[in-house]
Amino acid sequence: MIITVVHINAIQVAALEHLDEPATLEGSFEQFSNWRKESGYSPATERRSFGVAHSNPDARVAEKFRFDICAEVDAEIPENGYGVINREIAAGRYAKLRHKGSLATIDQKVNALSRNWLPTTQECRGASPIFFEYLNLTPATQESERVTDIYFPLR
């Protein structure tokens, strides 16, 4: 596991809040993708894509699971029928770890950061949520070829 500590600047994003069971997340991804295509505010080929985990799907009542599906924007987005709103990914220090493969197994790397790596360092968990940057999340990309950077907040 190669973990680097990085500092990021705040990232302005358009976000769709998913507040439901983790099993229904795919429908929210599809809704967000449709907004992206129709609005033109964040073309998938030109802007970065993110996921912000406000809660752990294994530690909460499934219906209280909150996950923001996000895309980088450089302008305020107007009110829309998709429920996509303006948000910001917080600036700060993060432990960064790359995940290759299916998103179904990404929790193993998140747990390794939290349970194995963090206790062996002088670092403390920060207040911001964990977020993911999807580097090649497209329908044409095979699950085994997906690349996702995990950002774990530090103080």
C-alpha positions as CSV (number, residue, x, y, z in Angstrom):
1,M,0.0,0.0,0.0
2,I,1.5,3.3,-1.1
3,I,0.0,6.2,1.0
4,T,1.1,9.8,0.5
5,V,0.0,12.8,2.5
6,V,-1.1,15.6,0.3
7,H,-2.7,19.1,0.7
8,I,-5.5,19.9,-1.6
9,N,-7.2,23.2,-2.3
10,A,-11.0,23.4,-2.0
11,I,-12.8,22.0,-5.0
12,Q,-16.1,23.5,-6.2
13,V,-18.5,20.8,-7.2
14,A,-22.0,20.1,-8.4
15,A,-23.4,17.4,-6.1
16,L,-26.4,15.1,-6.0
17,E,-27.0,13.9,-2.4
18,H,-27.9,10.2,-2.2
19,L,-29.8,9.5,1.1
20,D,-30.9,5.9,0.8
21,E,-29.7,2.3,0.9
22,P,-26.3,1.8,-0.6
23,A,-27.8,-0.8,-2.9
24,T,-29.7,2.0,-4.7
25,L,-26.7,4.2,-5.4
26,E,-26.4,3.1,-9.0
27,G,-29.7,4.9,-9.8
28,S,-28.4,8.1,-8.3
29,F,-25.2,7.8,-10.4
30,E,-27.4,7.5,-13.5
31,Q,-29.5,10.5,-12.5
32,F,-26.3,12.6,-11.9
33,S,-24.9,11.4,-15.3
34,N,-28.1,12.5,-17.0
35,W,-27.8,16.0,-15.4
36,R,-24.2,16.2,-16.5
37,K,-25.1,15.4,-20.1
38,E,-28.1,17.7,-20.3
39,S,-26.7,20.7,-18.3
40,G,-23.3,21.1,-19.9
41,Y,-21.9,22.5,-16.6
42,S,-19.5,19.7,-16.1
43,P,-18.6,17.7,-19.1
44,A,-17.4,14.2,-18.0
45,T,-14.5,14.4,-20.5
46,E,-13.3,17.8,-19.2
47,R,-14.1,17.8,-15.4
48,R,-13.1,15.6,-12.5
49,S,-15.6,13.2,-10.9
50,F,-15.9,12.6,-7.1
51,G,-17.8,10.7,-4.5
52,V,-18.1,12.1,-0.9
53,A,-18.8,9.5,1.8
54,H,-20.6,11.3,4.6
55,S,-21.4,8.0,6.3
56,N,-20.2,4.4,6.4
57,P,-22.7,2.1,4.8
58,D,-21.8,-0.7,7.3
59,A,-22.2,1.5,10.4
60,R,-25.6,3.1,9.9
61,V,-29.1,2.2,9.2
62,A,-29.2,1.7,5.5
63,E,-31.8,4.4,4.8
64,K,-29.6,6.9,6.6
65,F,-26.6,6.3,4.3
66,R,-25.4,9.6,2.8
67,F,-23.1,9.8,-0.2
68,D,-22.7,12.8,-2.5
69,I,-22.1,12.2,-6.2
70,C,-20.0,15.1,-7.5
71,A,-18.4,16.7,-10.5
72,E,-16.0,19.7,-10.6
73,V,-17.6,22.9,-11.8
74,D,-16.2,26.4,-12.3
75,A,-19.5,28.3,-12.1
76,E,-22.6,28.3,-9.8
77,I,-25.2,25.9,-11.2
78,P,-28.8,27.0,-11.3
79,E,-31.7,25.2,-9.6
80,N,-32.7,22.2,-11.6
81,G,-35.1,19.3,-11.7
82,Y,-32.4,16.7,-10.8
83,G,-31.7,18.0,-7.4
84,V,-28.1,18.8,-8.2
85,I,-26.7,21.6,-5.9
86,N,-23.5,23.5,-5.4
87,R,-21.1,22.1,-2.8
88,E,-17.4,22.3,-1.9
89,I,-14.9,19.5,-1.1
90,A,-12.9,20.9,1.8
91,A,-9.3,22.0,1.5
92,G,-6.9,20.4,3.8
93,R,-4.4,17.5,4.4
94,Y,-5.4,14.1,3.3
95,A,-3.8,10.6,3.1
96,K,-4.1,9.5,-0.5
97,L,-4.3,5.9,-1.6
98,R,-4.9,4.6,-5.1
99,H,-7.4,1.8,-5.6
100,K,-7.5,-0.3,-8.8
101,G,-10.5,-2.5,-9.6
102,S,-14.1,-2.7,-8.7
103,L,-15.7,-0.1,-6.4
104,A,-17.3,-3.1,-4.6
105,T,-14.0,-3.7,-2.8
106,I,-12.9,-0.1,-2.2
107,D,-14.0,-0.4,1.4
108,Q,-11.1,-2.8,2.1
109,K,-8.6,0.0,1.3
110,V,-10.6,2.6,3.3
111,N,-10.6,0.2,6.3
112,A,-6.9,-0.4,5.9
113,L,-6.2,3.3,6.0
114,S,-8.3,3.8,9.1
115,R,-7.5,0.7,11.1
116,N,-4.0,-0.3,10.0
117,W,-2.2,2.8,8.7
118,L,-3.5,5.6,10.8
119,P,-2.7,4.0,14.3
120,T,0.9,3.5,13.2
121,T,1.5,7.2,12.4
122,Q,1.5,10.5,14.3
123,E,-1.6,11.5,12.2
124,C,-5.2,12.1,13.5
125,R,-8.3,11.8,11.5
126,G,-9.7,15.1,10.3
127,A,-13.3,16.3,10.4
128,S,-14.0,16.3,6.7
129,P,-15.5,13.3,5.1
130,I,-13.6,10.7,3.1
131,F,-13.8,11.4,-0.7
132,F,-13.0,9.5,-3.8
133,E,-11.8,10.8,-7.2
134,Y,-12.9,8.6,-10.0
135,L,-10.1,8.8,-12.6
136,N,-11.7,6.6,-15.3
137,L,-15.2,5.9,-14.3
138,T,-16.9,5.5,-17.7
139,P,-19.3,2.9,-19.1
140,A,-16.5,1.7,-21.4
141,T,-14.1,1.0,-18.6
142,Q,-14.1,-2.6,-17.3
143,E,-14.5,-2.9,-13.5
144,S,-11.1,-4.5,-13.2
145,E,-9.5,-1.5,-14.9
146,R,-11.1,1.3,-12.8
147,V,-8.8,3.6,-11.0
148,T,-10.0,5.6,-7.9
149,D,-8.0,7.8,-5.6
150,I,-9.1,7.7,-1.9
151,Y,-8.6,10.8,0.1
152,F,-8.7,10.3,3.9
153,P,-8.9,13.5,5.9
154,L,-6.1,14.4,8.4
155,R,-5.7,17.1,10.9
